[in-house]
Amino acid sequence: MSGIKKLASQTLWYGVPTIASRFLGYLMNLTLPLIFAQPSKTADLTQVYAIIPFLSVLFTYGLETAYFRYSQELDQKKLYNTLSVSLIGSTIFFTALLFIFKGNIASWANLESHPEYINWMAGIIFFDTISTLAFARLRQENRPRRYAFARLSSVLMNIIVVVLFMGIIPNYLHSHPDSFLKNIYSGKDSGIIYYLIGNFCGSVLTFIILRKEFSQIRLNFDTAIWKKIMSYSYPLIIVGMGGIVNDMLSRLIYQHVVDLPAEQAKHELGVFANIIRLSILITIAIQAFRMAAEPFFFNRSKEENAPRTYARVMKFFILVCCFLFLGISLYIDVVKWFFLSIHRAEWTEGLYVVPLFAMANIFLGIYYNLSIWYKLKHKNMMGAMITIAGAIITIALNVLLIPKFHYLGAAIATFCCYTFMMITSYVLGQKYYPVPYAKKKLIAYLVLVALIYGTHRGLVYLWDNRWFNLAAATFLFGFFTWFVGKIERKELEKIPGIGKFFKH
């Protein structure tokens, strides 16, 4: 149990800044409906943030995972120096290409009216990329507090800049119209750009905070180490790119494939990006878990009981995700009521697909758990093939279904892709690296939460009353909590803090 407790502790440390940053970032994005009545106004921002993850995979080319993989075998200083020199050099080169082809990128992404967005995007990806290995080193050396400080400081800087330019400065200029600030403030019409500027400032602050890690880099480039790392990591580029295709493609191509006039397509893209954020709790759980789990899995891989540890990790992960799924799906109407109360009914379109996206993200999290087999067995190319197949499914279904079903089509494409990847990875993983997962029990939990959600929607359909809606949701959530407590009592008894509540 000590291994699980350590992973839980590290997940908490990596998770708190991740949860806080994502939550604060979501609150900031939640201001978009408050500031912009029409979702179409936010479509360009959505487009930029759909491009960034693709660039991130290309710019980092699997070095983070490779660092974890070989830090146990190779000289850590040589490894860190070699990879850092490689990453900094390639980042400068790729960023230069972004500026050279800025016009082409803006034209392809429908950003011709705001090419300056590409400049800020390039700055964000530059500083985020060169900070990658510094963060990886903090995780590898089990220094989550410094990691948390850097992450949270970045988000707070982002928020400060947005609040300053979207709230404080406009109010000040209203009462002081002749202030010099009017020369740097361009007004609410271009307000979206301040979200990008805030992100850029946060990324620069992160670089400054991690200056100690950067100062330790020496220009010692070991060609032999670099070649060995590249042979391991290049399939991870395919895995990462395929993963981003599966996650972000629907937002990237939505307005290009939906059969609507340009302005209406931007409207739906703005709404679509907002409803996807509602599954953020599960996305946060996955990201926080991955931050702690990747080095944990590699460090434990040589232990005799490693497969059993992985199986227990999977069970706790799925249980947490099940609770998050119910929290999102049972109380989704609260979000609708909020938007209606501020007269932003346009932003409530498509809320019905949020539970499907949430379940799809659970399957993605399970896949990430399962994927340890190909990383440990040097079968990265097989992982790449799974991801490529998933990407093909994503592309095909998005192109086929979005024009006909709009939001639902994108949700179905995502769900089918992650279901395929999860099942395929499980089957191959059991062949090359068997892990004794409690398959029947875990499937039962997933089916149960889906049935609970369906039951709630059925009850609300029969009596559409707000208080009844909330009461039924709370009762069903409590039922699942009681059920899990009964089934997992022996496991829960061992957990510090809450274990005492499950002992007789």
C-alpha positions in Angstrom: 0.0 0.0 0.0 3.0 2.3 0.6 3.5 2.6 -3.2 -0.1 3.6 -3.8 0.1 6.1 -0.9 3.2 7.7 -2.4 1.6 7.9 -5.8 -1.5 9.4 -4.2 0.6 12.0 -2.4 2.5 12.9 -5.5 -0.6 13.1 -7.5 -2.0 15.5 -4.9 1.0 17.7 -5.1 1.1 17.7 -8.9 -2.7 17.7 -9.0 -3.3 20.7 -6.7 -1.5 23.1 -9.0 -2.9 21.4 -12.0 -6.4 21.5 -10.6 -6.0 25.1 -9.3 -4.5 26.3 -12.6 -7.1 24.5 -14.7 -9.9 25.7 -12.4 -8.7 29.3 -12.4 -8.1 29.1 -16.1 -11.6 27.8 -16.5 -13.0 30.6 -14.4 -11.2 33.0 -16.6 -12.6 31.4 -19.7 -16.0 31.4 -18.0 -15.8 35.2 -18.2 -16.0 34.9 -22.0 -19.8 34.5 -22.0 -20.0 37.4 -19.5 -18.0 39.7 -21.7 -19.0 38.5 -25.2 -22.7 37.8 -25.7 -22.0 36.0 -28.9 -20.0 32.8 -28.9 -18.6 33.6 -32.4 -16.5 36.3 -30.9 -14.4 33.7 -29.0 -13.9 31.3 -32.0 -10.5 32.8 -32.9 -9.2 32.1 -29.4 -10.5 28.6 -29.6 -8.7 28.1 -32.9 -5.4 29.3 -31.5 -5.6 27.0 -28.4 -6.5 24.1 -30.7 -3.2 24.7 -32.7 -0.9 25.0 -29.6 -1.1 21.4 -28.5 -0.1 20.2 -32.0 2.9 22.5 -31.9 3.7 21.3 -28.4 4.1 17.7 -29.5 6.3 18.7 -32.4 8.4 21.1 -30.4 9.1 18.6 -27.5 9.3 15.4 -29.7 9.0 12.9 -26.8 12.0 14.2 -24.8 10.0 14.4 -21.5 9.1 10.7 -21.5 12.6 9.7 -22.8 14.1 11.6 -19.9 12.1 9.6 -17.4 12.9 6.4 -19.2 16.7 6.8 -19.3 17.3 8.8 -16.1 17.6 5.4 -14.3 20.2 4.0 -16.7 22.3 6.9 -18.0 24.3 9.6 -16.3 21.6 12.2 -15.3 23.8 15.2 -15.8 24.9 14.2 -19.3 21.3 13.2 -20.2 19.8 16.5 -18.9 22.5 18.6 -20.7 22.2 16.7 -24.0 18.4 16.8 -24.1 18.3 20.5 -23.0 20.8 21.6 -25.7 18.7 19.6 -28.3 15.4 21.1 -27.1 16.6 24.7 -26.9 18.2 24.5 -30.4 15.2 22.9 -32.0 12.8 25.3 -30.3 14.6 28.3 -31.7 14.5 26.7 -35.1 10.8 25.8 -35.0 9.8 29.2 -33.6 11.6 30.9 -36.4 9.6 28.9 -38.9 6.3 30.0 -37.2 7.3 33.7 -37.8 8.4 33.0 -41.4 5.1 31.3 -42.3 2.9 33.4 -40.1 0.8 34.6 -43.0 0.1 31.1 -44.2 -0.8 29.8 -40.8 -3.2 32.7 -40.2 -4.9 32.1 -43.6 -5.3 28.4 -43.0 -6.7 28.9 -39.5 -9.1 31.7 -40.5 -7.2 34.2 -38.5 -6.4 36.7 -41.4 -8.1 39.5 -39.4 -5.8 38.9 -36.4 -2.4 37.7 -37.6 -0.9 39.1 -34.4 -2.4 36.1 -32.6 0.2 34.0 -34.3 3.0 36.1 -32.8 1.7 35.6 -29.2 1.1 31.9 -29.9 4.7 31.5 -31.0 5.9 33.3 -27.9 3.8 31.0 -25.6 4.9 27.8 -27.3 8.6 28.9 -27.2 8.7 29.5 -23.4 6.5 26.6 -22.6 8.7 24.2 -24.6 12.1 25.2 -23.2 10.5 24.8 -19.7 9.6 21.2 -20.4 12.7 19.4 -19.2 13.1 21.7 -16.2 9.6 20.5 -15.1 10.5 16.9 -15.9 13.6 17.2 -13.8 11.5 18.5 -10.8 9.1 15.5 -11.2 12.0 13.0 -11.6 13.7 14.3 -8.4 10.4 14.3 -6.5 10.3 18.1 -5.9 6.5 18.7 -6.3 6.5 21.9 -4.2 8.7 23.8 -6.5 6.8 22.3 -9.4 3.5 23.5 -7.9 4.9 27.0 -7.2 6.0 27.5 -10.8 2.7 26.2 -12.2 0.5 28.3 -10.0 2.6 31.5 -10.4 2.2 31.2 -14.2 -1.6 30.9 -13.9 -1.9 33.8 -11.4 0.2 36.0 -13.7 -2.1 35.1 -16.6 -5.2 36.0 -14.6 -3.7 39.3 -13.3 -2.9 40.4 -16.9 -6.4 39.6 -18.1 -8.1 41.2 -15.1 -5.8 44.3 -15.5 -6.6 44.8 -19.2 -10.2 43.6 -19.3 -11.3 45.2 -16.0 -9.1 47.6 -14.2 -7.6 49.7 -17.1 -11.0 50.1 -18.9 -12.6 51.4 -15.7 -9.6 53.7 -15.0 -9.7 55.1 -18.6 -13.4 55.8 -18.3 -12.7 58.3 -15.5 -9.3 59.4 -16.8 -9.6 59.5 -20.6 -6.4 61.5 -21.1 -4.2 58.9 -19.3 -1.1 57.6 -21.1 -2.6 54.1 -20.8 -4.9 54.8 -23.7 -1.8 54.4 -25.9 -1.4 50.7 -24.9 -5.0 49.8 -24.4 -6.9 49.1 -27.7 -10.3 48.6 -26.2 -12.8 45.8 -25.8 -13.1 45.1 -29.6 -9.8 43.3 -29.4 -10.2 42.1 -25.9 -9.6 38.5 -26.9 -5.9 39.2 -27.4 -5.4 39.9 -23.7 -6.0 36.2 -22.9 -3.1 35.4 -25.2 -0.9 38.2 -23.7 -1.7 36.9 -20.2 -0.7 33.4 -21.2 2.5 34.7 -22.7 3.4 36.6 -19.5 2.7 33.5 -17.4 5.0 31.4 -19.6 7.8 34.0 -19.3 7.3 34.1 -15.5 7.7 30.3 -15.4 10.9 30.6 -17.3 12.2 33.1 -14.8 11.2 31.0 -11.8 13.0 27.9 -13.2 16.2 29.9 -13.9 18.1 27.7 -11.4 17.3 24.6 -13.4 18.3 26.4 -16.6 21.5 27.7 -15.1 22.6 24.1 -14.4 22.6 23.3 -18.1 26.0 22.9 -19.6 26.8 22.9 -23.3 27.8 19.3 -23.2 26.2 17.4 -26.1 26.7 13.6 -26.1 25.9 12.4 -29.6 25.7 8.8 -28.6 23.1 9.6 -25.9 21.1 11.8 -28.3 21.0 9.0 -30.9 19.8 6.5 -28.4 17.1 8.9 -27.1 15.9 9.7 -30.6 15.5 6.0 -31.5 13.3 5.7 -28.4 11.4 9.0 -28.6 10.5 9.4 -32.3 7.6 7.0 -32.1 6.3 9.1 -29.2 6.0 12.0 -31.6 3.5 9.9 -33.5 1.8 8.8 -30.3 1.6 12.4 -29.1 0.5 13.8 -32.4 -2.1 11.2 -32.8 -3.3 11.8 -29.2 -3.7 15.5 -30.0 -5.5 14.7 -33.2 -7.9 12.7 -31.1 -8.3 15.4 -28.5 -8.2 18.6 -30.4 -9.0 17.9 -34.1 -12.8 18.4 -33.7 -12.1 22.0 -32.5 -9.5 22.6 -35.1 -11.6 21.6 -38.1 -15.1 22.2 -36.8 -15.8 25.5 -38.7 -14.2 24.0 -41.8 -16.4 20.9 -42.1 -19.7 22.0 -40.6 -22.2 22.9 -43.3 -23.0 26.4 -42.1 -22.3 30.0 -43.1 -19.0 31.3 -41.8 -20.4 33.4 -38.9 -22.7 30.6 -37.8 -19.8 28.2 -37.9 -17.8 30.5 -35.6 -20.8 30.7 -33.3 -21.0 26.9 -33.0 -17.2 26.6 -32.5 -17.4 29.1 -29.6 -20.2 27.1 -28.0 -18.4 23.8 -28.7 -15.2 24.9 -26.9 -17.2 26.1 -23.9 -19.2 22.8 -23.5 -16.0 20.7 -23.8 -14.5 22.6 -20.8 -17.3 21.3 -18.6 -15.7 17.9 -18.6 -12.6 19.6 -17.3 -12.6 17.8 -13.9 -11.9 14.5 -15.5 -9.3 16.1 -17.8 -7.6 17.6 -14.8 -7.6 14.2 -13.0 -6.0 12.6 -16.0 -3.3 15.2 -16.3 -2.5 15.3 -12.6 -2.4 11.5 -12.5 -0.1 11.4 -15.5 2.3 13.9 -14.0 2.9 11.6 -11.0 2.3 8.2 -12.6 4.8 8.3 -15.4 7.9 8.5 -13.2 6.2 6.3 -10.6 5.6 3.5 -13.1 9.1 3.6 -14.5 10.6 3.6 -11.0 8.5 0.7 -9.9 8.9 -1.4 -13.0 11.7 -3.6 -11.7 9.8 -4.6 -8.5 8.4 -8.1 -8.4 4.9 -7.0 -7.5 4.8 -4.1 -10.1 1.9 -5.5 -12.1 -0.3 -5.8 -9.0 0.6 -2.3 -8.1 -0.4 -1.1 -11.5 -3.7 -3.0 -11.2 -4.5 -1.3 -7.9 -3.6 2.1 -9.3 -6.1 1.5 -12.2 -8.9 0.6 -9.8 -8.5 3.8 -7.7 -8.1 5.9 -10.8 -11.4 4.6 -12.3 -13.2 5.1 -9.0 -12.1 8.7 -8.8 -13.2 9.2 -12.4 -16.5 7.7 -11.8 -17.2 10.1 -9.0 -16.1 13.0 -11.2 -18.4 11.8 -14.0 -21.4 11.7 -11.7 -20.5 15.2 -10.4 -20.4 16.6 -13.9 -23.3 14.7 -15.5 -25.8 14.8 -12.6 -25.4 18.5 -12.0 -25.1 19.7 -15.6 -28.4 21.5 -15.5 -26.9 23.9 -12.9 -24.6 25.3 -15.6 -27.6 25.7 -17.9 -29.5 27.6 -15.2 -26.5 29.9 -14.6 -26.2 30.9 -18.3 -30.0 31.4 -18.5 -29.9 33.7 -15.4 -27.4 36.0 -17.1 -29.3 36.0 -20.4 -26.7 34.0 -22.3 -29.0 31.2 -23.6 -26.8 30.9 -26.7 -24.0 29.4 -24.6 -26.2 26.5 -23.4 -26.4 24.8 -26.8 -24.9 21.4 -26.9 -24.8 20.8 -23.1 -26.4 17.4 -23.7 -23.2 16.0 -25.1 -21.1 16.8 -22.1 -21.6 13.4 -20.3 -20.5 11.6 -23.5 -17.3 13.7 -23.6 -16.8 13.0 -19.9 -17.1 9.2 -20.4 -14.8 9.4 -23.4 -12.2 11.2 -21.3 -12.5 8.4 -18.7 -11.6 5.9 -21.4 -8.7 8.1 -22.4 -7.4 8.1 -18.8 -7.7 4.3 -18.8 -5.8 4.1 -22.0 -3.0 6.2 -20.5 -2.9 3.8 -17.5 -2.7 0.8 -19.9 -0.1 2.4 -22.1 2.7 1.7 -19.6 3.2 -1.8 -21.3 4.6 -0.5 -24.5 6.8 2.1 -22.8 8.3 -0.6 -20.5 8.7 -3.2 -23.2 10.2 -0.8 -25.8 7.2 -1.3 -28.0 6.6 2.4 -28.6 5.9 1.9 -32.3 3.0 -0.3 -31.3 1.7 2.5 -29.2 2.1 4.8 -32.1 0.1 2.4 -34.3 -2.7 2.4 -31.8 -2.8 6.1 -31.7 -2.6 6.4 -35.5 -5.6 4.1 -35.9 -7.4 6.2 -33.3 -6.6 9.3 -35.2 -7.9 7.8 -38.4 -11.2 7.0 -36.7 -11.3 10.5 -35.3 -10.7 12.2 -38.6 -13.1 10.0 -40.5 -15.9 10.3 -38.0 -15.5 14.0 -37.5 -15.7 14.6 -41.2 -18.7 12.4 -41.6 -20.6 13.2 -38.5 -20.1 16.9 -37.7 -21.8 18.2 -40.9 -24.9 16.1 -39.9 -25.0 16.0 -36.1 -22.8 19.0 -35.2 -21.9 18.8 -31.5 -23.1 15.3 -31.1 -21.1 14.2 -34.1 -17.9 15.4 -32.5 -18.8 13.8 -29.2 -19.5 10.4 -30.9 -16.2 10.6 -32.8 -14.2 11.2 -29.6 -16.1 8.4 -27.7 -15.5 5.9 -30.5 -11.8 6.8 -30.8 -11.0 6.5 -27.1 -13.1 3.3 -26.8 -11.1 1.7 -29.6 -7.7 2.8 -28.2 -8.6 1.6 -24.7 -9.7 -1.9 -25.8 -6.8 -2.4 -28.2 -4.2 -1.3 -25.7 -5.7 -3.6 -23.1 -5.6 -6.7 -25.4 -2.1 -6.0 -26.6 -0.9 -5.1 -23.1 -2.1 -8.4 -21.6 -0.1 -10.2 -24.3 3.2 -8.4 -23.8 3.0 -7.3 -20.1 0.1 -9.0 -18.3 -1.4 -7.0 -15.4 -4.1 -8.5 -13.2 -6.7 -5.8 -13.6 -10.0 -6.4 -11.9 -11.7 -6.2 -15.3 -15.3 -7.3 -14.4 -15.5 -5.1 -11.3 -14.1 -2.0 -13.2 -16.5 -2.5 -16.1 -19.4 -2.9 -13.6 -18.5 0.5 -12.0 -18.4 2.2 -15.4 -21.7 0.7 -16.5 -23.3 1.6 -13.1 -22.4 5.3 -13.3 -23.8 5.4 -16.9 -27.1 3.8 -15.7 -27.2 6.3 -12.8 -26.9 9.2 -15.2 -29.6 7.6 -17.5 -31.9 7.2 -14.5 -31.5 10.8 -13.5 -32.3 12.1 -17.0 -35.4 9.8 -17.0 -36.6 11.2 -13.7 -36.0 14.8 -14.8 -37.9 14.0 -18.0 -40.9 12.8 -15.9 -40.9 15.9 -13.6 -38.8 18.9 -14.7 -38.6 20.7 -11.4 -35.3 22.3 -10.3 -35.5 21.2 -6.6 -36.5 17.6 -7.6 -33.6 17.6 -10.2 -31.0 18.5 -7.5 -32.5 16.2 -4.9 -32.5 13.2 -7.3 -29.0 14.0 -8.4 -27.8 14.2 -4.8 -29.6 10.9 -3.8 -28.1 9.0 -6.8 -24.6 10.4 -6.1 -25.0 9.3 -2.4 -26.2 5.9 -3.5 -23.0 5.3 -5.6 -20.9 6.6 -2.7 -22.6 4.1 -0.4 -22.2 1.3 -2.9 -18.5 1.9 -3.4 -17.9 2.1 0.3 -19.6 -1.3 0.8 -17.7 -3.0 -2.0 -14.3 -1.5 -1.4 -14.5 -1.3 2.4 -11.3 -3.4 3.0 -9.3 -1.2 0.6 -10.7 2.0 2.0 -9.9 1.0 5.6 -6.2 1.2 4.7 -6.4 4.8 3.5 -5.2 7.3 6.1 -7.7 9.9 7.2 -10.8 8.3 5.8 -10.1 4.7 6.7 -11.6 5.1 10.2 -15.0 5.7 8.7 -15.1 2.3 7.1 -13.9 0.2 10.1 -16.5 -1.6 12.3 
